[in-house]
Amino acid sequence: MNGNLSPQENFEWTSGPLTPDEARAALQSNQDPNALVMCRGYGDDDENFTELVWDDDFELDFRDSISYPEFQLWIRRKAIGTP
């Protein structure tokens, strides 16, 4: 986990919520520093999204919808050409 971020900090939420399986697969295969798999509810923080990092979060129970109610994919704005 690299900490809490908001979309305004150079990243943009790119799609609807990811399913737990999509989040796990994206996190496991992600080699792009411009793409972040984000989780709401990590560490009892129900308001903010936290970046997930495979090396730290591979044992996360992605299907625990009470502890981890939402996953998203964020892309760095400069990577998609947004100012």
Beta strands, then each sheet from edge to edge (+ up, - down):
strand 1: 4-5
strand 2: 11-13
strand 3: 35-40
strand 4: 49-52
strand 5: 70-76
sheet 1: 1+ 4- 3+ 5- 2+
end
